[in-house]
Each structure stands twice: as C-alpha cells, then as structure tokens.
Amino acid sequence: MRQIIIYRGEDGYWVTECPSLPGCISQGKTKEEAIGNSKQGR
C-alpha cells in the first residue's frame, strides 16, 4: 500500500502524487479521475 497526496492544482485539475515513487504524478478533472489515472499509470 502506498500513500497518495491529492490536491487541486493552479489550473483547477486535481493532482495526485505518490511520494515513495519519485516522478509518480497524475491529474484529472475530478478527484476520482485523478486517482484512477494514477492507478493506471497515466
């Protein structure tokens, strides 16, 4: 299990970051989309 940090970016999109995986950053229009994209490696 890994910790994911979720926050709203300056452009209004939701951003997810996984601190234990450098460079693992994703985004989406909604929190759910951002989390889904991070799980899929997008």
Secondary structure, DSSP 8 states (H G I E B T S, - for coil): ----EEEE-TTS-EEEE-TTSTT-EEEESSHHHHHHHHHHT-
